[in-house]
Amino acid sequence: MDYSVEMVWKMFNQPLERFIRRRVPDEDIAADLLQDVYVKIHTNMDTLRDTDRLQSWIYQIARNTVYDYYRTRKSHLELPDEMAMPEIDNADNDTSARLAEGLRSMIEELPDEYQVALRLTELEGISQQELAARTGLSLSGAKSRVQRGRKMLREMLLACCHFEFDRHGKVIDYYPECQCCSEVRCAN
């Protein structure tokens, strides 16, 4: 037997409306969802292969429509004002600026090939692929050179300074551990 949307409406409208109303407390939203269900029924009626399963097919559409409503509603909830983003601390920016200046002078102390690799990728922001093209290295060679340079720089930093980190791993302060550091390199 072929069913039309009108026949489905006559047979299922009231029970379907109750079904949705039990799951959605707002009457207007429930009415909108019921209309969405009928649109989906109308659009997909030709996909129903077994007319004996009409009722379960319709209720599955209704169930999925309600789930979709709650899923999309969940992602649009607004954050309360007390959860607003905290203001950025200028001390963090100052620490980062001092550390960046020290890094520049430390990079200059590296062997030339590592100095060039780090200056181009870390300070000028070019990609490792572009570094490879500029220096005539293979991509893996350029990546290796950057990684070795970073390792050498890390060892220099850890030998020179003591770092304090926040719980997210961000540097919040540092100070020289030895006299080998110049004021420019590790100024506090």
Buried (B, 14 or more C-beta within 10 A) or exposed (E): EEBEEEEBBEBBEEEBBEBBBEBBEEEEBBBBBBEBBBEBBEEEBEEBEEEEEBEEBBBEBBBEBBEEBEEEEEEEEEEEEEEEEEEEEEEBEEBEEBBEBBBBBBBEEBEEEBBBBBBBBBEEEBEBEBBBEEBEBEEEBBBBBBEBBBEBBEEBBEEBBEEEEEEEEEBBBBEBBEEEBEEEBBBE
